[in-house]
Amino acid sequence: MITSKNNTLNSFADLKKLQKTLRLRILEMYFTANAGHIGCSLSCVDLMIGSLLSHKQDNEVFLLSKGHAAAALYACLNESGEISDEELKTFYKNGTVLPAHPAPNKIAGIPFATGSLGHGLPIATGIAQASKILENGEYTYVLMSDGETNEGTTWEAAHYAVAKGLDNLIVMVDKNGLQGFGNTDEILGVSADKTKWEAIGFDVVECDGHNIEEIYNQIDLFKAKKNGIPKLLIANTTKGKGVSYMENRMEWHYLPMKPEQFEIAMNDVNNNYV
């Protein structure tokens, strides 16, 4: 059970309602700011609902390694009450504490600057290792893009997590199949691959990254396993999920919306989600 600024969420039905609420909020934020990185926020927000908003405890850490999806993180922290409605309105504006990529030391739920891709997992392994040493029972959650599994620091951190038996580390990969310059399988090949991660010692499960119940239940199963093995959830997602003209289109990693596009996007989400 979690408590948001609006209500107490007791069921999967409550969590699923957030799929619409947060998408509409994200679209409004990006349109008002005339900013890009919309598609990547829409692909990972369901993973945040199933982890950050429904599993993370007060003393635990959630890291958004793919920091370019900052609006999704801000929308979720607004839902949990960590970011006020007034603060949310300053997104992307001069002097804001909510810039294009998450910045540290202003919001409790944002302990590190992220978005320099490949560094979220190294930071998360260090936090998880500290929790192991302290024996505090706390979990560390990190949400990565599939593109950043190309990074060498990602694999170094992954090997470290296995070597140290960090079973309190839960890694999620937003596998939408697109990165900055094209399809991931055409850049360096698919490195967000179940077989590859299992080969180095991770406990790996694939899921539908837009199915809240499936995400929630799988994280529950991960947390029940005290087996000395770090956990990885490879979530198959769609970039721009919920907006017809954005889905699986690389350009919506970058483009802002025109007024007519914003109207279509809002209508799509209202029609696609209860």
LOGU-357674 format. One record per residue (C-alpha): residue number from 1; x, y, z; residue in one letter. Coordinates in steps of 0.001 Angstrom, whole numbers. Layout:
(NUM; (X; Y; Z); 'a') ...
//
This chain:
(1; (0; 0; 0); 'm') (2; (1260; 3494; -781); 'i') (3; (-9; 6930; 66); 't') (4; (-20; 9564; -2656); 's') (5; (-922; 13220; -2319); 'k') (6; (-4415; 12342; -3570); 'n') (7; (-5337; 9094; -1869); 'n') (8; (-4231; 5769; -501); 't') (9; (-3657; 3247; -3261); 'l') (10; (-4815; -182; -2162); 'n') (11; (-5297; -2126; -5370); 's') (12; (-4009; -2715; -8877); 'f') (13; (-7014; -765; -10135); 'a') (14; (-5737; 2264; -8220); 'd') (15; (-2251; 1827; -9665); 'l') (16; (-3601; 1426; -13196); 'k') (17; (-5467; 4729; -12903); 'k') (18; (-2089; 6386; -12521); 'l') (19; (-1121; 5238; -16015); 'q') (20; (-3534; 7825; -17394); 'k') (21; (-3106; 10483; -14716); 't') (22; (676; 10567; -14965); 'l') (23; (755; 10445; -18757); 'r') (24; (-1531; 13470; -18959); 'l') (25; (652; 15253; -16405); 'r') (26; (3821; 14433; -18350); 'i') (27; (2343; 15675; -21621); 'l') (28; (1263; 18943; -20011); 'e') (29; (4737; 19439; -18552); 'm') (30; (6495; 18912; -21861); 'y') (31; (4049; 21023; -23847); 'f') (32; (4257; 23936; -21423); 't') (33; (8056; 23733; -21467); 'a') (34; (8189; 23266; -25262); 'n') (35; (10678; 20488; -24590); 'a') (36; (11609; 17077; -25949); 'g') (37; (12329; 13624; -24443); 'h') (38; (8615; 12844; -24372); 'i') (39; (8740; 9327; -25837); 'g') (40; (11233; 7997; -23317); 'c') (41; (9180; 9304; -20384); 's') (42; (6041; 7603; -21682); 'l') (43; (7887; 4301; -22121); 's') (44; (9142; 4089; -18526); 'c') (45; (6443; 5726; -16383); 'v') (46; (4633; 2402; -15819); 'd') (47; (7847; 925; -14423); 'l') (48; (7999; 3818; -11967); 'm') (49; (4410; 3222; -10907); 'i') (50; (5200; -440; -10243); 'g') (51; (8370; 286; -8284); 's') (52; (8921; 3856; -7075); 'l') (53; (5271; 4507; -6210); 'l') (54; (4333; 1066; -4925); 's') (55; (7435; -650; -3517); 'h') (56; (10063; 1855; -2462); 'k') (57; (10118; 2476; 1303); 'q') (58; (10984; 5854; 2826); 'd') (59; (14636; 5054; 3583); 'n') (60; (15274; 3254; 312); 'e') (61; (16760; 4712; -2875); 'v') (62; (15323; 4844; -6390); 'f') (63; (17635; 6032; -9169); 'l') (64; (16481; 7040; -12637); 'l') (65; (19648; 6300; -14572); 's') (66; (18022; 7360; -17876); 'k') (67; (17804; 10900; -16598); 'g') (68; (16471; 12309; -19874); 'h') (69; (13096; 10878; -18763); 'a') (70; (13121; 13318; -15844); 'a') (71; (9548; 14489; -16390); 'a') (72; (8257; 10997; -15589); 'a') (73; (10244; 11027; -12352); 'l') (74; (9012; 14511; -11415); 'y') (75; (5411; 13544; -12162); 'a') (76; (5720; 10497; -9896); 'c') (77; (7343; 12490; -7083); 'l') (78; (4556; 15019; -7436); 'n') (79; (2055; 12175; -7031); 'e') (80; (3807; 10992; -3859); 's') (81; (3867; 14542; -2475); 'g') (82; (7639; 15069; -2631); 'e') (83; (7267; 17740; -5329); 'i') (84; (4516; 20323; -4929); 's') (85; (2141; 21383; -7677); 'd') (86; (3751; 24827; -7683); 'e') (87; (7245; 23374; -8027); 'e') (88; (6079; 21143; -10868); 'l') (89; (4984; 24218; -12814); 'k') (90; (8602; 25416; -12866); 't') (91; (9784; 22398; -14900); 'f') (92; (12467; 23465; -17389); 'y') (93; (12222; 27158; -16427); 'k') (94; (15128; 29357; -15390); 'n') (95; (16033; 28828; -11741); 'g') (96; (14017; 25625; -11411); 't') (97; (15019; 22697; -9219); 'v') (98; (13411; 20500; -11912); 'l') (99; (15716; 20777; -14950); 'p') (100; (15797; 18618; -18087); 'a') (101; (17869; 16001; -16232); 'h') (102; (17478; 15301; -12496); 'p') (103; (19711; 17444; -10285); 'a') (104; (20659; 16469; -6698); 'p') (105; (20453; 18179; -3309); 'n') (106; (17052; 19820; -3784); 'k') (107; (14481; 16993; -3749); 'i') (108; (14797; 14121; -1250); 'a') (109; (13781; 11575; -3874); 'g') (110; (16596; 12677; -6194); 'i') (111; (19862; 11894; -4377); 'p') (112; (22159; 11991; -7431); 'f') (113; (22400; 13792; -10756); 'a') (114; (21681; 11323; -13533); 't') (115; (21425; 11244; -17297); 'g') (116; (25104; 10815; -18093); 's') (117; (24234; 7336; -19262); 'l') (118; (25806; 4249; -17756); 'g') (119; (26415; 5713; -14287); 'h') (120; (23127; 4859; -12556); 'g') (121; (23965; 1208; -12014); 'l') (122; (27450; 1901; -10584); 'p') (123; (25942; 4351; -8089); 'i') (124; (23154; 1899; -7218); 'a') (125; (25603; -950; -6581); 't') (126; (27514; 1239; -4143); 'g') (127; (24319; 2102; -2269); 'i') (128; (23230; -1544; -2206); 'a') (129; (26664; -2595; -936); 'q') (130; (26447; -38; 1887); 'a') (131; (23016; -1389; 2846); 's') (132; (24462; -4904; 2912); 'k') (133; (27268; -3814; 5230); 'i') (134; (24819; -1985; 7505); 'l') (135; (22385; -4933; 7405); 'e') (136; (19471; -2500; 7282); 'n') (137; (17311; -4612; 4960); 'g') (138; (16863; -1765; 2499); 'e') (139; (16537; -2259; -1266); 'y') (140; (18032; -125; -4005); 't') (141; (16106; 313; -7259); 'y') (142; (17621; 1564; -10505); 'v') (143; (15823; 2160; -13803); 'l') (144; (18010; 2093; -16913); 'm') (145; (17487; 2429; -20652); 's') (146; (18332; -459; -22958); 'd') (147; (20715; 1835; -24842); 'g') (148; (22865; 2422; -21782); 'e') (149; (23471; -1304; -21401); 't') (150; (26022; -613; -24177); 'n') (151; (28130; 1256; -21617); 'e') (152; (31247; -300; -20106); 'g') (153; (30520; 1110; -16654); 't') (154; (27205; -740; -16691); 't') (155; (28929; -4090; -17136); 'w') (156; (31660; -3337; -14599); 'e') (157; (28973; -2494; -12044); 'a') (158; (26993; -5605; -12984); 'a') (159; (30002; -7851; -12343); 'h') (160; (30579; -6055; -9024); 'y') (161; (26965; -6634; -7973); 'a') (162; (27318; -10362; -8676); 'v') (163; (30687; -10617; -6923); 'a') (164; (29317; -8921; -3806); 'k') (165; (26058; -10899; -3749); 'g') (166; (23841; -7815; -3866); 'l') (167; (20438; -9485; -3660); 'd') (168; (19068; -6174; -2352); 'n') (169; (19653; -4583; -5766); 'l') (170; (16719; -4494; -8196); 'i') (171; (17616; -3329; -11697); 'v') (172; (14962; -2477; -14284); 'm') (173; (15686; -1958; -17975); 'v') (174; (13257; 24; -20111); 'd') (175; (13687; -2009; -23294); 'k') (176; (11934; 99; -25918); 'n') (177; (14353; -884; -28701); 'g') (178; (15373; 2683; -29596); 'l') (179; (18307; 4840; -28571); 'q') (180; (19680; 8217; -29602); 'g') (181; (20690; 7305; -33144); 'f') (182; (18518; 4376; -34130); 'g') (183; (17354; 881; -33260); 'n') (184; (19406; -714; -30492); 't') (185; (19892; -3922; -32459); 'd') (186; (21518; -1898; -35258); 'e') (187; (23937; 77; -33045); 'i') (188; (25899; -2383; -30870); 'l') (189; (23410; -5224; -30885); 'g') (190; (20904; -6018; -28158); 'v') (191; (22793; -5817; -24859); 's') (192; (19612; -5731; -22739); 'a') (193; (19520; -9475; -23300); 'd') (194; (18341; -12074; -20782); 'k') (195; (20979; -14636; -21753); 't') (196; (23870; -12152; -21456); 'k') (197; (22857; -10983; -17987); 'w') (198; (22167; -14502; -16754); 'e') (199; (25606; -15536; -18003); 'a') (200; (27325; -13135; -15595); 'i') (201; (25140; -14215; -12673); 'g') (202; (21988; -12077; -12514); 'f') (203; (18521; -13415; -11734); 'd') (204; (16689; -12182; -14848); 'v') (205; (13004; -12017; -15740); 'v') (206; (11371; -10421; -18775); 'e') (207; (7980; -8757; -18509); 'c') (208; (5498; -6474; -20226); 'd') (209; (6733; -3051; -19157); 'g') (210; (3250; -1559; -19408); 'h') (211; (1471; -4172; -17295); 'n') (212; (1370; -2702; -13794); 'i') (213; (246; -5913; -12104); 'e') (214; (2999; -7937; -13766); 'e') (215; (5673; -5390; -12804); 'i') (216; (4454; -5138; -9216); 'y') (217; (4244; -8899; -8712); 'n') (218; (7658; -9565; -10209); 'q') (219; (9326; -7053; -7919); 'i') (220; (7537; -8727; -5007); 'd') (221; (9005; -12061; -6094); 'l') (222; (12474; -10547; -6387); 'f') (223; (12263; -9128; -2872); 'k') (224; (11279; -12531; -1506); 'a') (225; (14506; -14087; -2821); 'k') (226; (17349; -13753; -322); 'k') (227; (19738; -15814; -2403); 'n') (228; (22809; -13623; -2819); 'g') (229; (21960; -12858; -6463); 'i') (230; (21188; -9372; -7873); 'p') (231; (17901; -9057; -9753); 'k') (232; (17140; -7703; -13235); 'l') (233; (13722; -7001; -14746); 'l') (234; (13924; -6559; -18520); 'i') (235; (10727; -4692; -19359); 'a') (236; (9582; -4776; -22963); 'n') (237; (8138; -1334; -23634); 't') (238; (7032; 995; -26415); 't') (239; (8631; 4392; -26833); 'k') (240; (5876; 7001; -26711); 'g') (241; (3393; 4502; -25255); 'k') (242; (-177; 5777; -25364); 'g') (243; (235; 8421; -28053); 'v') (244; (-487; 7136; -31554); 's') (245; (1964; 9221; -33564); 'y') (246; (4808; 8839; -31025); 'm') (247; (4826; 5083; -30586); 'e') (248; (8052; 3419; -31801); 'n') (249; (9215; 6656; -33444); 'r') (250; (12792; 7701; -32674); 'm') (251; (12161; 11380; -33424); 'e') (252; (10020; 11606; -30282); 'w') (253; (13181; 11148; -28277); 'h') (254; (13878; 14754; -29278); 'y') (255; (10896; 16726; -30590); 'l') (256; (8589; 19059; -28646); 'p') (257; (4871; 19075; -29433); 'm') (258; (3031; 21632; -31516); 'k') (259; (-405; 22702; -30197); 'p') (260; (-2301; 20390; -32549); 'e') (261; (-13; 17488; -31629); 'q') (262; (-559; 18153; -27934); 'f') (263; (-4317; 18000; -28433); 'e') (264; (-4068; 14674; -30260); 'i') (265; (-1754; 13285; -27587); 'a') (266; (-4111; 14235; -24766); 'm') (267; (-7069; 12726; -26619); 'n') (268; (-5122; 9518; -27280); 'd') (269; (-4274; 9050; -23603); 'v') (270; (-7814; 9864; -22501); 'n') (271; (-9149; 7293; -24965); 'n') (272; (-6524; 4602; -24361); 'n') (273; (-6649; 4562; -20562); 'y') (274; (-9584; 4238; -18170); 'v') 
//
